[in-house]
Each structure stands twice: as structure tokens, then as C-alpha cells.
């Protein structure tokens, strides 16, 4: 079942498959902010990344001496969620462990994703619990926003604005893996104009602490988006290199790809969250359109 959230200003559509946002429209102009998922460029729109973010070495990890296969970004994006709750402004989706997930991920879990629409803002909230004695996981968002947003603008007409205006650590990739040896400061104390070369080495991955807001804006239009969150440790900014793809993703993460020196042991993996039975993990981010 597709969930539709709506008010006088905006309309949001979320699919049961992957609990993925497929539309965020500003009604006054019938302006769509979410990428349409054209597989020529990238066949997804705003997938949920769980129970891993990014790629694992050899697409494999180990736990308590046993190895398990896992594809990039985990399996949640390909699962059908249960729509637990729906109102005009709220939708709650549920994914639980089952016999299939336990073959590749030996933890019993409940993952709830809550969407709340308020005027021009959509809040995406995560809640994770486990019935296992312990559980390791990563989770994150991957929303793709149309760039350009309006006619008479182009990809290079837009820039990424960072708030607060300060330098953040950049975690460069070597292939699909994080190369900590080349960790450096990024110039996120100023706006960065969009160009294809920004994504030559895949995503721009930043360490983040406290409150952060990342915006895609242009001096040629009043339309743009801001993604805000508090206390998520990483963000990825990505568009497929050389494809001239008409979108940019801003990806808030509580998890990250394997490092180049990763052992493969999930208990030693950088960026993982650890839950004990009875504990609850929560996190959220908010998308505001203008």
C-alpha cells in the first residue's frame, strides 16, 4: 500500500517497498523535488540503508566466527514494509527480521520508519529494537533531489550550502572503501558550487557532529531544499559521475562503508551502532523544501 501525506502546501508519497519516498511536491507550482528513479541514471529515489551503510569488503562480514554475505547498503531497501499507521500527516512503516533475513543477518530486529509532514517539512525518524542479546547495525537515508529544480536553470546553477559554516573532516574513498589515511579537512566553511568533478571519486563523505543543515540552492531561483539533522555522525553527498544525472543525493548516516583496513568483523567495524536487548536506537532527519 502506498502512503500519501498531504496538507495545503505539499504532498508526499511513500511506497511500501523499501518504505521509500517517491514524491515530494510543492502544490502551488506542482513542483517535484524527488528524483523520478529513471534507471538510466539511478533506479532508486530515497532508499533506506539498513543494516549496513555502504559496501563491505568482498560483500561479506563476520560475526562470532561465521561469515555472512551482504550487498551494498543492506537489504531493507528491497523489502516490503508493513504500513502500521497512516493519517493525513503521519505514516509509520515496520520491517521485522524473518527466516530470510536471519540467513544473512543473525539478529532479530524491528525497524520502524516514521514520516511526519508539517507544512513544507518532512521528518524521517528511525526506531530500532532487538530481541537478540545484542545487535550491530548501520542505518541511513539516501534521498535524491532533482537538480535542476526549475526551468532556465542547470546543474551548475546550484550550490551546496553548509550550516553551521565550519570546516568538517572529509573521508575520501579508495574504490568503495573509506581511506582514513587521506582524511582531511573540507572547505565546508563556504558554499560549494555543483559540478560533475565533485563526484569524480564517488560520494563526498563528511564527519558531522551536533546540528547540521545541508542545502541545495541557486541564485537563479528561490526554490531549493534543506536537509537538517542533529547528532548523526556522517553525511554523503553524491551524484553519479560522468552520467550528467539530473539529481543530487544528501545522505545522513549512522553508519559507513568499510575502511580500507577493515577486518570484516562486524564488532570491529567503524561506525556501527550496538544495541542490547531491551534498548532502543532512535535517529531522525528533516527535509524542508522552499
N, C-alpha and C positions, 0 to 999 in steps of 0.2 A: 504494500500500500504506500502510495506517495503522500507525504505530509505537505500541506500548504499553510503557511503562516502569512497573515495579511493584516494591514492596517490602512489608514487613509493615504499614507505616503509610499509604502513599499509592499512588495510581495516576494516571499521566499518559498522555494520548492526544495524538498529534501526527499531523496529516494531511499527506499528500504534497503536496496542493495548497497552495502558499504556505508549506510547512513550518510550519504554524500550529498552535499548541497549542489543542486544542478541549476539554480536560478536565483538571482537577487536583483529585482527590478525596481527602479525608481519610477513610480507611476506617472508623475507629471510629464515625463518625456518618453515613457515606455523604454527607458534606457537600461540595458542589461549589463551588469558588472561582472558576471561569472562567465568564464571561458566555456565554449559550447562542447568541448570534448572531441573535436574533429581528429580522428586517428592519424591523419596525415602529419600532424604535428605532435599531438599527445592525446591519447584516448581517454583521459580522465579529466575530472573537473575540480574536485576538492576532496580527495580521498583521506580517510582516517588511517594513520600509520600506527599499527599495533600488531603484535607485541614487540616489534623492533622498528627502529628508525634507521633508514639507510641500508647499506649492504654489509653482509658478513663475509669474512674470508672464506672462499670456496663455498659460499652459501650454506655454511654449516656452523653449528656451535655445539658445545658440550656442557652437560650438567651431571654432576655426580658420576663422572666417568663414562657416560653414554653420549654418543653423538646424535644430533638431530639435524635434518635438512630444514632450511628456511630461506625463502626467496626475499628479495629486497623489499623492505618496508612491511614485512609480515603479511598475515592473511586476512585481517579484518576488512580491508578494502574490497575483498572479493566475497565476503559473507553477506547473507541476508539477515538483517537485524529485525527484531520484533518491535513494532511500534507500541510502546507501553502506554503512552499518554499523548493526547492531542487536544489543543484548544486553539483559539484564533491566534494566539501569540506564543504558544509553547508546544514543543514536541520532544518526547523522550524516547530514545531508541535503546534497545537492550541486545547485547550479544553475550552468550554464555559458552563456556567450554563444552565440548561434546566428544564423542568417540573419535571423530576425525581430527579435531584439534589436538587431542591428547597424544596422538601418534607423533606429532611434530613439536609439541609444546606441552611438557608434562606437568602443567599446573591447572588446577580448577579455578576458574575466574568468572566474574560478572563485570562486564564493561557497559556502563551507561553513558550515553551522549545526550546532553540536553541542549536544545536550541531555544533561545528566548529572543523574540523580536520586539523591539521597543523603538517606535518612530523609524529612524534610519540606521539603527544599530542592531546587529545580530550577535548575541553572545553564545559561544560554543563552550560547553562545560563537560569535563570528563570526570567520571567516578569509577574507580577500580577497586574491587574487593576480591578476596581469595578464600577458598575453603581448604587450600593446601597449607601445610605447615609454614611454608614460605613461598615467595614468588618473585622472580626478576622480570622486569619488562621495561620497554620504552614505549612512548606514545607521542603523537604529534599530529598537527594539521598540515595540509598541503593545498590550500585554496589557490586557484589560478584566476587572475583578474584580467579582463580584456584591456589590452594596450595596443593600439589607441582605443580610447573610450568613445570618442565622438568624431564626426566627420571633420575634415580640414585640419586634423592633427595626425601625426605619425609617431612611430615607436620612439624616435629620438626627441620628440617634443616633450617627453615626460622625464621626471627625475624622481629619485628616491630621497625622501627627507627622513632624517633620524631625530628622534626626541627621546631623552634629552640629547642635546648636541654635545657629544663627547666621543673620544676615541674608544673603540671596542676591539678586543682581540679577534683577529681573523684566523680561522683554522683551515688552511689550504688542503686541497685534496691531491693525492697522488694516485691516479686512476680513481677508483671509487672509495678509497680509504683516506682517513684523516692522517695528515703528515704533521705530527706535533713538532718535529724538528724544525719546521719552517713557520711555526706560529709567529705571527707578527701583529703589530697594531694597524688597524684600518683607519682611514681618514673619515670616520663617520661623525666627526665634529662639523661636517659640512654636507650639503646635499650632493648627490652623485647623479649626473646626467645618464640616462639609459642609453646604452649602445651594446651591440652584439658582443664586442670583445670582453665585456664584463664577465661573460659566461663561457669564455674560451676553455677554462678549466673546470667546467660544470658549475655547481652552485657556489655562491658566496656564503660561507658559513661563519657566523659571528657568535662569540660568547656574550651572553646577556645576563645582567643582574638587575633586580629591582624592577621598577616600572620602565617599560619601553613602548614606544609608538613608532611604527614604520608606515610611511605614507607614499603613495604614488600620485604625483601631482604634475600639473603643467601650467605654465604662464599663459597658455593659449586657450584655456577653458577653466571654468570654475568647478568642473566635475573631477572627482578623484576619490581615492579610498584611503582609509587609515586602519591599520591593524594594531590593536593595543593589547598588552598583557602585563602581568605582574608576576615576577619570580618564576619564569621558565628559563632554563639555562642556555638555550640555543635558538637561533633562527637561521633558516636557509632562505636565500633569495635566488631565484632560478628562472631561466628561460632556455629552451633547447638551443644550443649554439649552432649557428650557420643555417638553421631552418627558416629564419625570418618569421618565427612564430609570433602571432599577434596576442601574446599574453605574457604576464609575469606572475610567478608564484611568490608569496610571502609565507614562510612555513615556520610556525612556532613549535618548538620541540622540547620534550622532556626525554631525551634520548638522542643517539647519534650513531653514525656508521662506525664500523671497526676502525681502529687505528692501524697504521702500517705494521706496528709491532704487537698486535693483539694476539693473545694466546689461544683464543677460541673458547675459553672457559667463561660461561655466562656470569659467573660470580666475580670475575676479574674485569669484565668488560666496562669500558669507560661510558659514563652517562646513564647507566642503568638505575632504575628505581627498584627498591627492595621493600616488599610487604610481608608482614607476618599475618597469620590467620587472625581475623577479627579487626585488623587495621583497614583504613580507608585512604586511598590516594585521591586527591582532587586537584584539578587544574582547569584553567579556562583562558580564552582569549575573546576579543570582541572586534568585529568588523563594522566600521562606520562608513557609509557612503555619503557623498555630497554632490 
